[in-house]
Amino acid sequence: MRDISRRGFFRGSAAFGAGLALPSLAACSNAPAAAAIDSLHSLLPGRVVGRSDRDYTSFVTPWNLAWDKVRPKAAAIVRATSTDDVAATLRWAEKTGTPIVARSGGHSYAGYSTTPGVVIDVSRMSGVEFSPSTNVATLGGGARNINVSSELEKVGRTVTHGRCYQVGYAGLVLGGGIGFNVRRFGFACDQLLETTVVLASGEVVRAAPDENPDLLWAAKGGGGGNFGIHTSFVVQTYDAAPITVFDVVWKENVDEVTRWLLDFARNAPREFGAKITLRATPDPSGPARLSVGLLGQFVGTADETMALLDPAFALAEPDRSYGFLREASYWDGQKKVSDKGDPEWSAERSVFIDNSLGDDGLGVILDHMRNWPPHQGLAQWKAFVIGGAANDVRPDATAFVHRRSWLLAAVDVAWHGGDSESDIATSLRWLDEFHAALAQYGSGAYQNFLDPREKNWAQAYYGENFGRLVAVKQQYDPRNVFHNGQSIPLDVMAFVNSN
Ligand SMILES: Cc1cc2nc3c(=O)[nH]c(=O)nc-3n(C[C@H](O)[C@H](O)[C@H](O)COP(=O)(O)OP(=O)(O)OC[C@H]3O[C@@H](n4cnc5c(N)ncnc54)[C@H](O)[C@@H]3O)c2cc1C
């Protein structure tokens, strides 16, 4: 858990938004008339939260507080309780010409689950039903990681899920979905068997291999907020076998420990799932001090896990004041490695790594981390170990194209609400420089780590699958009702010419 998620007065929106194509607040002229909102209240009594309601702020505030003062605020939020509520709201939006957007967990990095019109918040649709005869689970369109965890724990099953409890499963699965199970069972989207989608017209469709297969293909990594509002997900589950969980930090011999961890990660067994994190701590007498952490799980005993990681322990004694390595039932283990995912001010940029980083790549990473221009915030280089079963799937078999990589690397800066614009701007410059240097060793970017600083996002997120996603968009959302700063466009040529 980061320690800088305290809220405060945000003064850095100008620095944060500088140079970005942000929606203007003038877009608020799209806000619906009061009479239209009154009619929405009559249509869905008790389910509409307006600007004067006590809970309004909690339902419109984005997880990434950096966007809170930048993105438009909704005229109202519909707290949908059923597919019918979603369909009725979409029909109302079509009739009244109101912009709408879906919101599930609200954890979009780019603050995209907002609009000057009406937010359709599906988070009350959080049920999880399990069928013991088929080992398939049906998740409500608003289920969060916490709902998935607590319900699957009861039946001893698992899926690929995230580790932050408040993240919405909808956003996670629609953009791919990485978790510690990825090397065993693939990305979350690989477990998606079918989904219910409400289209802009209010029509409810089933996307499955035998019905609207293109829409199912697009739902597997094509990104949230593009084609319709998903109100349920039917997913394959797996046996939740006991694991060893670990959270180990090294403060000594960091360069060599990091080198070993990366070499190991590249060829790790499929039972191994982890994130490697380099953190910088400012040192007034010179370059920042670094620590490297390994957080994750192994399907095996503690002795087997120790044996795997022994070379790293031989390189340096881990920090004894922090961390653990212990056997646990699957879901008890998840409680050790999960966190809530509280709101924060941050920016992150990612790149997929297909080949070895080599000495050069590792040098670039360590140098940038040591030269982080320190202020009160936080800087991390995070590397999610992927590959394994996720790479058994062809890049065009689902919309999730990134199927040749063993690592997803990301640079992350976070700051406090009261930090100065110049501190934030300095951090963001460092982020861009580091990302540009890192990008030489990889390609693409993770569509779930939405990056409004990425100009070439369509190629970076979707690669060779972008054209087919545009075709799906034309078929299922021909009026482009579902759109945001990086949504799938209707016309490739117009899109290329405007970028
Ligand atoms: C703290 C934190 C931890 C994270 N951990 C992980 C992780 O472990 N693994 C990983 O892969 N990713 C992770 N992510 C990234 C996460 O998967 C994305 O940010 C995801 O989009 C969040 O989904 P959400 O439903 O919470 O967000 P929202 O902001 O509600 O939605 C994200 C996008 O999807 C759209 N959307 C939401 N619900 C629906 C719906 N029902 N139908 C159609 N569109 C919809 C929204 O309009 C928006 O465009 C993390 C993010 C955060 C902030």
The ligand as an ORCA input file, in Angstrom:
! r2SCAN-3c Opt
* xyz 0 1
  C      -5.186      0.655     -7.338
  C      -5.261     -0.039     -8.675
  C      -4.848     -1.356     -8.770
  C      -4.900     -2.019     -9.999
  N      -4.499     -3.325    -10.078
  C      -4.574     -3.964    -11.261
  C      -4.194     -5.332    -11.378
  O      -3.789     -5.971    -10.399
  N      -4.302     -5.926    -12.597
  C      -4.756     -5.260    -13.699
  O      -4.835     -5.855    -14.759
  N      -5.121     -3.967    -13.614
  C      -5.044     -3.319    -12.437
  N      -5.415     -2.008    -12.361
  C      -5.900     -1.334    -13.566
  C      -7.409     -1.590    -13.682
  O      -7.612     -2.872    -14.244
  C      -8.039     -0.529    -14.596
  O      -7.817      0.736    -14.062
  C      -9.547     -0.803    -14.777
  O     -10.002     -0.129    -15.920
  C     -10.343     -0.357    -13.580
  O     -11.660     -0.792    -13.689
  P     -12.817     -0.128    -12.829
  O     -14.064     -0.819    -13.183
  O     -12.391     -0.077    -11.411
  O     -12.764      1.371    -13.344
  P     -13.870      2.340    -14.011
  O     -13.226      3.676    -13.923
  O     -15.201      2.165    -13.392
  O     -13.940      1.827    -15.507
  C     -12.827      1.786    -16.346
  C     -13.306      1.931    -17.797
  O     -14.217      0.883    -18.098
  C     -15.512      1.411    -18.375
  N     -16.479      0.541    -17.693
  C     -16.650      0.384    -16.368
  N     -17.618     -0.503    -16.134
  C     -18.064     -0.917    -17.326
  C     -19.069     -1.827    -17.737
  N     -19.793     -2.491    -16.854
  N     -19.265     -2.008    -19.070
  C     -18.522     -1.326    -19.987
  N     -17.573     -0.447    -19.651
  C     -17.343     -0.249    -18.334
  C     -15.515      2.829    -17.867
  O     -16.392      3.670    -18.599
  C     -14.064      3.226    -18.053
  O     -13.820      3.620    -19.387
  C      -5.370     -1.336    -11.154
  C      -5.786     -0.015    -11.039
  C      -5.729      0.633     -9.825
  C      -6.157      2.060     -9.748
*
